[in-house]
Amino acid sequence: MKIVTVIVGAFFLCRTPFFVDYFVGGVSDVKQYGIISEVVYLIQYANSFLNPIIYATMAPDFQAVFRSILGCRGSTYS
């Protein structure tokens, strides 16, 4: 349950600025092509970068699979 909470929290933190920027750009007549929109897009893509890191650090099953793939000794995954 802890992993799902962190994943959903990261999703909302990374995607909310994008949706707010998209909504404001659609409602107002102001074009938002500046540095703010570029940073918002980078934050959105950061979610895809964070998911494997979150799984690798928090899920024991994923840790065991990563250890076996990398050939680390002491792997308990069969």
Protein Blocks (a to p, Z undefined) as FASTA:
>chain_A
ZZmmmmmmmmmmmmmmmmmmmmmmmmmmcdcfbfklmmmmmmmmmmmmmmmmmmmmmmmk
lmmmmmmmnopghiabZZ
